[in-house]
Structures are given as structure tokens and as C-alpha cells.
Amino acid sequence: MMTTNSNMESAGRKNKLWRALLALSLLFLLLGMISIFYVFKYGLAELALSNNIFWGVLITNFVFWIGIGHAGTFISAILLLLRQSWRKGINRFAEGMTIVAIILAALMPIIHLGKPGFFYSLLPLNNNSGFFLLNFNSPLNWDFYAIATYLLVSLLFFYIGLLPDLARMQRLKRKNKVIAFFAAGWTGTQMQWQNHRQTLYLLAGLATVLVISVHSIVSFDFAVSLHIGWHSSIFPVYFVLGALLSGFAMLCILAELNRRINKLDSVIRPAHFEHMSKIMLGTSILLTFVYLNEIFMSLYAYDTSEIALLIQKSSGPASLIHYFSLFLSIGIPQLFWIKSIRINSKSVIILCALILIGMWLERFMIIVSSSEMGFISRITEEYSLNLVSGGMILFGIGFFFTFFLLFIRYLPSISYYELLTNRKK
Amino acid sequence: MEAAIAFAVIIDNEMLMKKKDIWTALDEDGNKLIPGKSPIPSTHMRDHIFNFSLLKSDRRNFLKSVGLGSVAFSLATACSKSAVKKGLPFFPNSSDAKPGQELYYKTTCPVCLAHCPLSVKTIDYRPVKIEGNNEYPKTSGGLCASAHASLFDLYNRERITKPYKGPLEKTWKELDIEIRSKLQELSARGKEIAILSDHINSPASLQLLSDFKTEYPATQLYFLNPLFPDALIQANKKCFGKAVIPSFHFSKARLIVSFGADFLASWLNPVEFTQEYLAMRDIDNSRSLSYHIQFESQYSITAASADKRFRIKPSEEGIILRALYDYLQTKSILPPHKPIEEKYEIARLAEKLLEYRGRSIVISSSNDTAIQMLVTGINSLLDNYGRSIDLDNPFLKIPQENGSVNELISKIEKNQIAALVCWNKDLHSDYPVFNDLQDNLEAIELKISFNHYRDRFSEYADYLCPDHHYLEAWNNYVSKGYLKMAQASIKPLFNSRQAEDSLLRWMKHPDDWYAYLIKSTQAFLQGVSKGNEVAMEEVIKKGFWEIPLTKARQYNFKQYLDPYIQQLESEKKGSGVFEILLVESPDLKSYSSKLNPFLAEKPDPVSSSSWKVYVRISPKTAKQNGIKDGQFIRIRTAIAEIKIPCLVQAGVADSCLIIPAGKMAGALMEKNNSLQLFDRRALSHQKSSMQAEIDVLPGKEKICRTQSHHTISVEAIVPEISLREYLDKDPSQKSAEPLSSLLTKKRDFHPHHWGMVIDLNRCTGCGACSVSCQAENNIPVVGEEEVTKGRSMAWMKIQRFYEGETDNPLIRFLPVLCQQCDNAPCESVCPVSAVSSSTEGLNQQNYSRCIGARFCATNCPYLSRTFNYKNYTYENPHSPHMSDKTGRLMLNPEVSTREKGTAEKCTFCIQRIQKRKARAKQANQSLADGMIKTACQQSCPASAIYFGDMKDPSSRVYHLLQSKRAHQVLGRIGTRPSIYYLSKVRNMDMDI
């Protein structure tokens, strides 16, 4: 009781760590905005794209950030359904993380459009050519609807979960009309609790499907294409596993941040890190299997182009980055076999940061390195990250942490009511 | 805005109607456009015309450019006192000249010595596209890239627009009076008047010059062309007493041995040579192939077509030719000249040559007289004169009285020249030696420049008398049994005047140039037609006239060659381990020495580099000297030193430095500041090669290239077969249907199913198609930086594949354009349905619907889609035809330009298809095969591209699809492309 209350009140107090981090995130966001301005003004050429490599850092970011969101949904939905009570300390900010990540991810392809002002063309709006002139064969359309659904469900889930805590907040700060509005007259009657619980479980069921489907659909962007290295049915599994790994890695970092900023030592405990580490370990093992499968399949199918890509990846100019990303994304998690590493939050977040870098590079390699390879011979210039591309990465980090930090400061970052019910048990 | 156009049109038409001696221009097929029957531009068409990009976002700019153009036309027409015939060509009856209606004018290309007949497409009175003249039997409408690109010079804003005296603007009249009095004065003093020009091949101009000489007897003519084949002419003069370049008939040669001559791309008459050469390689009809052996130091595109290629140093050429000559004479190779490793081949080669006596041809591009003498001797021993080589109907005759560069230089040094007329000659760029003579040049009393652009010479010239662009000018040319007429196809855009006209004025000749030309041509025609009346109008209408040929005689060679051979041996060509060789590059052959964006951006087919001049070295030499691709080296010769970046090129002879040369080289070299010390005269005038030392410099730059190594399974993409395999192959056996075609449904299209067949056995890889496509479809030129970054916008790309070792690989070319797949990967992935397939099997890209997601481009396995990453249309210094107000007159109004953020690709020239279809419908005809020609097909010098209806059993395409050489590229992935390639057949069986 004491801790929870003090946390909810800590929102008002000065917090040096929070301020420093927010300032840094805002700086990143600003730099990111400048790069976006550059791209809008001078065209996508600023991103070092070419008529050879059409997709670069922005699509990498898109895949990466949408993957981050998955851990949140996994925790709040699947673990809820599986009645894993340890999730209660971390589920709220995991859901918050999901929402910020989805919005961020959705921005990426829009910036990436040649004519970003026309992004609404993806909506089924009535125009002079007819109502539905969208091409539902296109995975980009599936993306659009998958992400929109995901965002909607995640928002609902988040909001419904937040209701009792909002009401609690309103009780603590009576004058805040905004909170009062969103608390929507929650009084905590038996009926309300019952409905609340049912709605949550229902949405959890929906969200469970989404955990699998959204990233599968994102992977279709690649799997459905004819491109060497993308044209593979293993991609949905590959992407979902990668999403979970990177999502949990990010969640560990956020958990530590939240624990430090809001002084939640009693809520976010080493056990959480241990659980999450175990999940990461598990996904990384599955991911290893997928990698091996990919190599096996290209040799088994005996497709010249796939084999050529394999050779290119393993011995080409970018092979070092490839090995490095593999080391980070599936080698590093193996350290989680050691218990002392798992339960130490510091070591966990260091490893998680490395995993995140690895996963980002992994996506980058999938998108760029495969593009450098083609059926028809291509242009020499290999894709390289430039300042503006770097700005896009900063934009992602800045946007994500700015909104996350604001969230953990001004909204209940942990699920008080669940923790309280937990206590009662 | 319509009013503005209408106004311009009305003025022009009114003026035109007053002229009676006008006949109707021709349509594409060469039919006359008859009033009433000519197709009326539909609303749709008019929309096209008025919708071209200038208008879309910037109405004001459009008005300005149309205004500039139309004011130039209309004012010039309305205000000029002279007769209309001076500027306007034969013009249609006014009722034919509808906005958007294209008219074709026959003229002749002056870019190189070949003088190919052209058909210039004009829309709204402005030339928008240059095409080959279909009626001319020797080229069948084929045209090289240089001619296509020469349109740029017409609309180049940097042209000198009016006459100048020093820095002052003057009227022509004022200039004429001053210049005439000066010339008279100088002539009275007996001082020399030097006229410097490119080689003049026009009988009328030559007659004019001789008239000029009569008026001013001290006139001396100098033909300056650093790449002119002097040695070839010298050899013929010495051996047969004929100062000519003979006609080479590759169509009569079963065995072709070329020493460095890139005759399919740059040597003498490449377009006609290509046609003739391919006549002997028509595998499907003749079931046999000529055998082509290429000895060379560079890797030329001619060698890519060859059956056998030997890599030799320039200095070895003489040794091999000597051995060959000896063997042909004595049946043995004399010991002192015995090349060790080549011995076996040379004996075999000589035996083969003897076997094909009279049906072979031996050529060399060397500019060393001794070597050309040997070649002449060999051809004579093989009885080729009178058969495959024709001295009696020469390709080019040299007038006796012109002086050489060395003479000119010594005269300038001695200040013996009083007047210097520079006629479309960028003196300083072509001959940097003149930079050292600047003081002497400035001291010349009268300096007149006819040049189109301001260059070094014009800085100190007294008078600038800008010449017309050739599309504004009249002329005639004679070569290889044809008289070719050049007629103007546009009223002069600026206040320029044809150089010949200026000379006439200074002679105080009563006629103007047009009258003079017509008279002269008529006299010429009467002379050669032996009194028969030749209708001048017919000649102009057709663009050329066949001069009755004299019978080619056999020439016997009675020259004692030993002194030349000794000269060859005794020659010390400087010191150093490296040999420099200057090769004429087809991509640097431009109309003026000004940078031509189309040509600059066109990748060299073999090295795929563009925008810069690189010295090519072999991989082995690079390795030995620690040179990386793009590294700067300093080349030191006895005469000069230059700094130049290297390009490591497979197949180049070791220890050779190959430097591409051409008119435009200066413009591209100046960019790397390497011109200053480069004395091309010393390199090319007498010798074709010289020795040098190199220093490897620390600097390195990224080579501007369009293609690199990342290629998978060439064999599957560009299969090649040997002649034996071809003949053994069962005719009924077709290339296997790809497995994946079982997985995808075959779609039915009606009433047509457009398709294309590209015969790789004919394709030489010259890349003229890609420039033609660029001009037709308003494709932007993006510049060096963008090309280096892989953002070249070309729709038609020539992919080059190497086969074998890096020492001497074989090359396979594959022209890649949108394959118009029936099961197109780009269509299914576009989120907004901007890509769709038409009922006739075309993939259509809707530019305004496209939002730029680039999934289509990513998913295209042929990489045939390009994306507008920047605003290439308006803010692009490299595309004057897009961003410059005058330059925009060159845009094809039938094709829209594309804005930033749009994906684009080849459309199979849908504007041509639609126009033809509409025309056929209006005329109530059915669409016959061959009526629609895409831009690439139209200009292909090799006639390797066929376009047509794959459903029509009578079409050529349908017929070719049945060939056992037909295959699709990447058919296995299930895209069902509409383009079929016929694989190349190489004559590997003769084995020398």
C-alpha cells in the first residue's frame, strides 16, 4: 500500500534522472525532426536510397518498432490469459510501450512514401475513381489495416486496464478534470469490476491473435515479394520471434528505467528480470532454429539465387555486420543461462541493449543486404547509413522515450489495482 | 495559353500559305499528309499536348517557354524580310499543321563522317526527336546515340544567340561590311586567310570554299580532327594513288579480322557497318555465320560481338601484321619478326584468310601509316580490293588542297597567318597545343569564330558569327554513293546565321546560301546522273539520292613495303613500360565540344562508366602497380603529363593505358582538371600509341558506374550457344516452358497482346536505344553524383555480363527494359492500384495515383523501375531539357514528365501505340504489323528489336517466338514476361 501510493504521488516530485533522460530524448527527437524535414524538403535521396535499394533505414525502423510493441501485448494478453501473476508489476508500462511503439512504427512508412502528403490514399475514401480503388492484393494494405487494428485494440486494452487506476488518481487529485473525464465515472462497484474483468479477458483474446498476426503481416511485405532472400514462408515465424526477443529486451530496459525513476523497487523485482530473461532465452533459441532452417532451406531447394545470397551474406562485404548481428541477437541471449546474470538488473539491461542493437542490425541486413543482391546485376553503390538516416534512428529513439517518459511520469505506470488484488491474495 | 499557341500557329500558317513551292511533309511511313485525311488530334490528344509537365505546376513558366519558342518562330517568320524558304523547310499546307501533329523532315546528320540520313520529328514546329531515315537502305532507320543526343545542342541556352564584335553586339550587316573590307585588305596584302574546320564532306560547301579562294586567293583550308584516320588515307594514297577512305563491305566478308577497329561503334561508319556485318550473321535464314576475329588493346563493343578476341599491345600490332603479311607472301614467318606465342595462330589465321581469299576483310584503326600500309598490302594479297573493299566508290574523298595541323602550327608560330576563321572547331579543347600559342593567336589581325558556343577562342576573337545548329541549316553531303540533303526543320531559334551564308556575304556573292546550295546540288546531280533530270524536290523530300555506282575494280598493290616495315621497327616511341592508346569512344562523339548530357550520362557499354573520362587498365597491371579502381595516376610522356583516374577493366591488354577520346572528352576532362597537360596532337596525329611512365597518386574517387558485380547465374539469364549447338538443335525443340508457368494462370488479352523480341545475336550493345528512349520519354538526366549513387533513371539499360577469366573474358549484352509481365510482380504489390495491366498486356503506371511506396520497384526482379528521388524535372542542372526554359522545347509533348516521389518505367512507348491505333481507326484500316515502332526499336542500328502483336500469327514477333533461340529472362520465377530474347550464337567452331 505504501509503495503504490508513494509512486502515484511521486509523479509530482522533481526527479533528476527523469529530467536528464527527457532532455536527451527531446534532443534526439529534435534531431530526428530535422532529418525528417530534410527528407520532406529534398526528397528521399537524402536517405541514400537508390534505384537499386529502394527500402532502407525507415523500413528497418518500422519493422523494429512494430516488433517492440509485441512484448507489451504478449505480457498483457497472453500472460493474462495464462494467469501469470508476475506480469502484474510490468504489464501497464508494457502496454504503454506498445502504444508508443505502434504509433512510432506507423509514422515510419508514411515518412518513407515518395509523396507523404498522400498517405490517406490507403484509406478507403471515396474519390473520383470509385470508393474502393485500393489494391487488397498488396501487403502494404494488409499492413495498414493490421496496424490500425492493432493500435485500436491496444489502445482499448490499455484504457480499460487503466480505468480503475484513473479513478484512483482522480480521488487523489480531485481537481484534475482531464483525469476525471477519462475516469468515466468509475466507482468500483461489483458490477463495474465484473464487466471490467470480462472486457479485459475478451480483449486479451483478441490481442493474443494480434500478437501473432501483426508481425506475420508485416513479414508478408517481404515474404510475398519475389525478392531473393525475402521470398520465404519462414518469415512470419522469424519476424514474430524476432519481435518478441527485441520487445522483451526493450521491456527490460524500460522496467529498469521505471524502477529507478519511480522508485518501484518493491514492485519490479529481480524475478521480473529473470522471467523476461528466460523468455528471451527461449525466443533466441527458437530464432537460432529459424536461422538454421533458412540456411538449410536455401541449400535444400538448391536455388541458385538463394545460394548466391547465402554466399554473399556469409562472405560478402557485409558479412561482418551479418555475423555481428547474429552474435548480438542469438549469441548474447545465451548468457541468460547463467542465473546471476538473469537476476541482476544491470547486467540484464546491458545485454538487452546489445540484443536490441543486434535485432535492429538483423532487420537492416534483411532489408538492405538482400536488396543489394538481385537477379539482374546492379549498381555498385552499396547502401550506407548517412547523417539523415542516423537522424531517423534518433527520431525513433527520441520519440519513443519522450512519450514513454511522459507516460510513466503522468499516468500510473504500474497496475495498482492488480497489485492490490494480488496483495489481498 | 491556348491562345498563345494558336497565335503563333496562325502567324506561321499565314506566312506559309503565301509560299507556293511547298509540299506536304511526310508522316512516319513516308506517306504524304493529305489535308482532310490526316488524323485530327482528338480532345484526348490535345489534352496530352497541353498537359505536358511545364504546365502542371507552373503555368507561368510554361507560358514563358511557349512564349519564347513561339515568339522566336512567329517573330522570325513575321518580321524577317527574306523569303520564308530560307529558314523554313518544305512545309505542309496550313490545314495540316495542327497543334500536336507530328511532321517528319528528312535531313542528314553532320556529327561524324558517316552522315546518316535522319528523319526529324517535329511537333508544334519544334524538333523533339531525331530518328534514322527509314527509307535509307543502308541503315534501315538505325541511328547512333550521338545523333539522338545532338538535339540538345539546338535548344542549348548557352549558344551564342547573336553576332558580336568583341564584346559588342552588332547586326549582321555591320559585321559583314567590316569583315569584308578587312578581308579585302588582307587579301590585297597577300596575307594568308586560314579557315579551320572539321572535315567538310559537302560538295556545295567545298565549292563555296573554292569560290572563296578565288575571291581571296590567299585562303588556306585546314581540316582539324585529332581522330581523323589520316594514316588510312595516306596508305591508300601511297599504294593506289587515291587519297580516299575506301568503302568497306562487311556484308561481303566471311572472315573479318579487325586490328583495334571498333567498327560497330565508332570507326568511320558504325551504323552502316553494323547492318552490313549483321547481314553475314543472320543465323536463322542463312544457317551460317561469318567469322570475326578482333585483335585489340582496349575492350571495345565490337570485340564483344567477335567470335575470337586476342589481347595485344598497340606495339604488337605491327609485329603481328608483319608476320601475317610475310606468311601470306612467303608461306612462312620470317625469323626476326617471329612473335613466339602468336606463331601458331598467325599461321592458322593466314591459312584461313587465304581460304577466304576475296571474301575476307582486314582492317585496322591505327593511325600509323606503316601499319595501314601493311593492312593494305594484306588486303591486296587477299584480293579483297574490288570485292569487300571498294576504292572506286569511296566512303570519303579528300580534297587535295587542305593543310595539316603541323603546318598550321608552324605558320602560327611564325606569325604568317593574318586571318583565322574558326568553323565549329573548339581549337583549344581539341588541340591543347594551341594554349601555348595563345600570344601568337591573339596577334592575328582578324579572328572570326563561327562556333556555336563561347570557348577559349571566342574570348579573344574579333568577331563572333554564330553558325546555325544543323537542324536550322541547309546542306548536302556525299558519301559512299549517296548524295544526302540536309534541310532545316525549324526556323532559327536565335539570331544566328549559317557559316556558308556568312562566307557568301563576305564574298559579295549575289546568291544567298539556300540558292547557292540548290544550284550547286543541281549541278552536281546533273554531273553524276549524266544529264538525266533529277527533281530537286524529290531529293529533299527523300533526304538522299543514290549516285550511280561505278564498278569496283580490283587494285593490285605494287608497293615495296620494306622501308615502311623498317620504319615500324626502328621507331622508338619514347621510354617507359606503359603504352598509351587513345581510342575513339562512341560516347564522346558529340555534335559540339560542349557537354552533352545524354551522351555524358550514357554508360559506356563495356565498362558501364559514365560522366567522366577514365584511363582503363587491366586488372593484372592494376595489381602489379597497386592501383585500385578509381585511383588517380599521373601519366608522364615525353611531351606532357596528366592526372587522371583509373578504371580497372577486364580484358584490356596488360601495361596499356587506354584513354577514350572524342569531341566531348574535353568537356568531361576539364571537370577533373586533367586536360591542361594533355597534348592530343602528339598522341594521335601520326602514331596511335606512345610510351609512358606512371605515378600512382594517393587520391581515389568513386567511379561513376551503373552496374557492378552482384549478379546471379548469368547462364540462366543470358544463355549463349555456339554455332554447332545451334545447328545440331532440333528445330522443333523449343526452350523448355519454365516450371513456374504451370503455377501461374495464363491470361488472355484482346484484341492485341503486345510483345517484344530482342535478338541478342544482332544486339551489339551500343546503347543507342537507351538514348533514344531517354529522348522519346522525357527521362531526366540526373548527373554524375546521382548516377554514382545508383539513381540513374534510364528505362532501357544495357546489362553487360562477362564470361570467363578477367584477362580476356567474353561479353554478353542484355538490353533490359520493363518486361511488361503478364503476371507482374509490381502490379500485385502496389497499395493504391497505381500499377495495372491493360487489356492488351501492357503494364501501366499511373503517375498521378502513385504515392511512392516503392514496393513495385523493390519487387521487380528485372530492376526496370526507377524512382524520382529528387525533383529531377525542375531543379536539375543536369537536365537542361527539363529545367531550362529553352531546353524544355525539346520535351516530347506526348509524354508527361514525372514529379518527385513517383515510380516510373518503360511503357512500350504507349503514346506511339495509341497514336497508331487511333490513326488506323480513323483511316478505317486494321493495324498492320510493323506500323508501331517503339523508340528503341526505331533507332536500333542493328535492327535487333522487334515489337508487335504476339497474338497475330502474321506478325514478325509471332514468327520469331517460334525460334529455338527464344527464351524469357527469369521466366522461371513465374512473371510471364512479354519480352523474349533470342540467344546469341557465337561461331566458336572455326577455332583459330
Chai-1 contact restraints between the chains, C-beta under 6 A:
chainA,res_idxA,chainB,res_idxB,connection_type,confidence,min_distance_angstrom,max_distance_angstrom,comment,restraint_id
A,G43,B,Y869,contact,1.0,0.0,6.0,A-B,restraint_1
A,G43,B,K870,contact,1.0,0.0,6.0,A-B,restraint_2
A,G43,B,K900,contact,1.0,0.0,6.0,A-B,restraint_3
A,L44,B,Y869,contact,1.0,0.0,6.0,A-B,restraint_4
A,A45,B,Y869,contact,1.0,0.0,6.0,A-B,restraint_5
A,A45,B,K870,contact,1.0,0.0,6.0,A-B,restraint_6
A,S50,B,K789,contact,1.0,0.0,6.0,A-B,restraint_7
A,S50,B,G790,contact,1.0,0.0,6.0,A-B,restraint_8
A,S50,B,R791,contact,1.0,0.0,6.0,A-B,restraint_9
A,N51,B,G790,contact,1.0,0.0,6.0,A-B,restraint_10
A,N51,B,R791,contact,1.0,0.0,6.0,A-B,restraint_11
A,N51,B,T866,contact,1.0,0.0,6.0,A-B,restraint_12
A,N52,B,G790,contact,1.0,0.0,6.0,A-B,restraint_13
A,F54,B,R854,contact,1.0,0.0,6.0,A-B,restraint_14
A,F54,B,A857,contact,1.0,0.0,6.0,A-B,restraint_15
A,F54,B,T858,contact,1.0,0.0,6.0,A-B,restraint_16
A,W55,B,T858,contact,1.0,0.0,6.0,A-B,restraint_17
A,L113,B,I851,contact,1.0,0.0,6.0,A-B,restraint_18
A,L113,B,G852,contact,1.0,0.0,6.0,A-B,restraint_19
A,L113,B,A853,contact,1.0,0.0,6.0,A-B,restraint_20
A,G114,B,G852,contact,1.0,0.0,6.0,A-B,restraint_21
A,G114,B,G901,contact,1.0,0.0,6.0,A-B,restraint_22
A,K115,B,I851,contact,1.0,0.0,6.0,A-B,restraint_23
A,K115,B,G852,contact,1.0,0.0,6.0,A-B,restraint_24
A,K115,B,G901,contact,1.0,0.0,6.0,A-B,restraint_25
A,F118,B,I851,contact,1.0,0.0,6.0,A-B,restraint_26
A,S121,B,V832,contact,1.0,0.0,6.0,A-B,restraint_27
A,S121,B,I851,contact,1.0,0.0,6.0,A-B,restraint_28
A,L122,B,P831,contact,1.0,0.0,6.0,A-B,restraint_29
A,L133,B,S833,contact,1.0,0.0,6.0,A-B,restraint_30
A,N135,B,C830,contact,1.0,0.0,6.0,A-B,restraint_31
A,N135,B,P831,contact,1.0,0.0,6.0,A-B,restraint_32
A,N135,B,S833,contact,1.0,0.0,6.0,A-B,restraint_33
A,N137,B,S828,contact,1.0,0.0,6.0,A-B,restraint_34
A,S138,B,V829,contact,1.0,0.0,6.0,A-B,restraint_35
A,S138,B,C830,contact,1.0,0.0,6.0,A-B,restraint_36
A,S138,B,P831,contact,1.0,0.0,6.0,A-B,restraint_37
A,L140,B,P831,contact,1.0,0.0,6.0,A-B,restraint_38
A,L140,B,A853,contact,1.0,0.0,6.0,A-B,restraint_39
A,L140,B,F855,contact,1.0,0.0,6.0,A-B,restraint_40
A,N141,B,P831,contact,1.0,0.0,6.0,A-B,restraint_41
A,S225,B,N859,contact,1.0,0.0,6.0,A-B,restraint_42
A,L226,B,P825,contact,1.0,0.0,6.0,A-B,restraint_43
A,L226,B,N859,contact,1.0,0.0,6.0,A-B,restraint_44
A,L226,B,P861,contact,1.0,0.0,6.0,A-B,restraint_45
A,L226,B,I973,contact,1.0,0.0,6.0,A-B,restraint_46
A,T304,B,S713,contact,1.0,0.0,6.0,A-B,restraint_47
A,S305,B,I712,contact,1.0,0.0,6.0,A-B,restraint_48
A,A308,B,I712,contact,1.0,0.0,6.0,A-B,restraint_49
A,M373,B,H710,contact,1.0,0.0,6.0,A-B,restraint_50
A,G374,B,L863,contact,1.0,0.0,6.0,A-B,restraint_51
A,F375,B,P861,contact,1.0,0.0,6.0,A-B,restraint_52
A,F375,B,L970,contact,1.0,0.0,6.0,A-B,restraint_53
A,I376,B,Y862,contact,1.0,0.0,6.0,A-B,restraint_54
A,I376,B,L863,contact,1.0,0.0,6.0,A-B,restraint_55
A,S377,B,Q707,contact,1.0,0.0,6.0,A-B,restraint_56
A,S377,B,H710,contact,1.0,0.0,6.0,A-B,restraint_57
A,S377,B,T711,contact,1.0,0.0,6.0,A-B,restraint_58
A,S377,B,Q799,contact,1.0,0.0,6.0,A-B,restraint_59
A,R378,B,H710,contact,1.0,0.0,6.0,A-B,restraint_60
A,I379,B,T706,contact,1.0,0.0,6.0,A-B,restraint_61
A,I379,B,G790,contact,1.0,0.0,6.0,A-B,restraint_62
A,T380,B,R705,contact,1.0,0.0,6.0,A-B,restraint_63
A,T380,B,S708,contact,1.0,0.0,6.0,A-B,restraint_64
A,E381,B,K789,contact,1.0,0.0,6.0,A-B,restraint_65
A,E381,B,G790,contact,1.0,0.0,6.0,A-B,restraint_66
